[in-house]
Amino acid sequence: MLPTPVNSLITDSITQTNTMALGVAPAVAMSNLYQATAQALAMAAHNATMNQQQTNITAQAATTAGVTTLYSIDTATDAAGTSKLLK
C-alpha cells in the first residue's frame, strides 16, 4: 500500500464505505424500480376506476334525458290534442 499523509484507518473506513455503497446499489436500484412500477400500476387502476365512474354518470344523464324526452313528447301530444278539441 502506498504511504499517504492521512491515517490508514481513515482511508480504510472510506474504502469500506465506498465498497458498501457499490454493493447495495443493485438492490436499491431494484427497489426503486419495484416502487415506481407499483405506483404506476396503482395509478392505472385508479384511472380505470375514475373512467368507469364517469362513464356511469354519463350513461345515467343520457338515460334521464331520454326518459324526460319520452315524457315530454307524450305531454306535448296530449296538449296539442286537447287544444284542438277546445277550439
C-alpha positions as CSV (number, residue, x, y, z in Angstrom):
1,M,0.0,0.0,0.0
2,L,1.3,3.5,-0.8
3,P,2.1,5.7,2.1
4,T,-0.3,8.7,2.4
5,P,-0.3,11.7,4.8
6,V,-3.7,10.5,6.1
7,N,-4.1,7.9,8.8
8,S,-4.6,4.4,7.2
9,L,-7.6,3.8,9.4
10,I,-9.4,6.7,7.8
11,T,-8.6,5.5,4.3
12,D,-9.8,2.0,5.2
13,S,-13.0,3.4,6.5
14,I,-13.6,5.4,3.4
15,T,-12.8,2.4,1.2
16,Q,-15.2,0.2,3.1
17,T,-18.0,2.8,2.9
18,N,-17.5,3.1,-0.9
19,T,-17.4,-0.7,-1.2
20,M,-20.7,-0.9,0.8
21,A,-22.3,1.7,-1.4
22,L,-21.3,-0.1,-4.5
23,G,-22.5,-3.4,-3.0
24,V,-26.0,-2.2,-2.2
25,A,-26.5,-0.2,-5.4
26,P,-28.2,-3.0,-7.4
27,A,-30.6,-3.7,-4.5
28,V,-31.5,0.0,-4.2
29,A,-32.0,0.3,-7.9
30,M,-34.3,-2.7,-8.0
31,S,-36.3,-1.5,-5.0
32,N,-36.7,1.9,-6.8
33,L,-37.9,0.1,-9.9
34,Y,-40.4,-2.0,-8.0
35,Q,-41.8,1.0,-6.2
36,A,-42.1,3.0,-9.4
37,T,-43.8,0.1,-11.1
38,A,-46.2,-0.4,-8.2
39,Q,-47.1,3.3,-8.2
40,A,-47.7,3.3,-12.0
41,L,-50.0,0.2,-11.7
42,A,-51.9,1.8,-8.8
43,M,-52.4,5.0,-10.8
44,A,-53.6,2.9,-13.8
45,A,-56.1,1.1,-11.7
46,H,-57.3,4.4,-10.2
47,N,-57.7,6.0,-13.6
48,A,-59.7,3.0,-14.8
49,T,-62.0,3.3,-11.8
50,M,-62.5,7.0,-12.4
51,N,-63.2,6.5,-16.1
52,Q,-65.8,3.8,-15.2
53,Q,-67.4,6.1,-12.7
54,Q,-67.5,9.0,-15.3
55,T,-69.0,6.7,-17.9
56,N,-71.7,5.6,-15.5
57,I,-72.6,9.2,-14.7
58,T,-72.7,10.0,-18.4
59,A,-75.0,7.0,-19.1
60,Q,-77.2,8.0,-16.2
61,A,-77.5,11.5,-17.6
62,A,-78.3,10.2,-21.1
63,T,-81.0,7.9,-19.7
64,T,-82.5,10.7,-17.7
65,A,-82.6,12.9,-20.7
66,G,-84.1,10.2,-22.8
67,V,-86.8,9.5,-20.3
68,T,-87.5,13.2,-19.9
69,T,-87.8,13.4,-23.7
70,L,-90.2,10.5,-23.8
71,Y,-92.4,12.0,-21.1
72,S,-92.4,15.5,-22.7
73,I,-93.4,14.1,-26.1
74,D,-96.4,12.4,-24.6
75,T,-97.4,15.6,-22.7
76,A,-96.9,17.8,-25.8
77,T,-99.1,15.4,-27.8
78,D,-101.8,15.4,-25.2
79,A,-101.6,19.2,-25.0
80,A,-101.9,19.6,-28.8
81,G,-104.8,17.2,-29.0
82,T,-106.6,18.9,-26.2
83,S,-106.1,22.4,-27.6
84,K,-107.5,21.2,-31.0
85,L,-110.6,19.8,-29.1
86,L,-111.2,23.0,-27.2
87,K,-111.1,25.3,-30.3
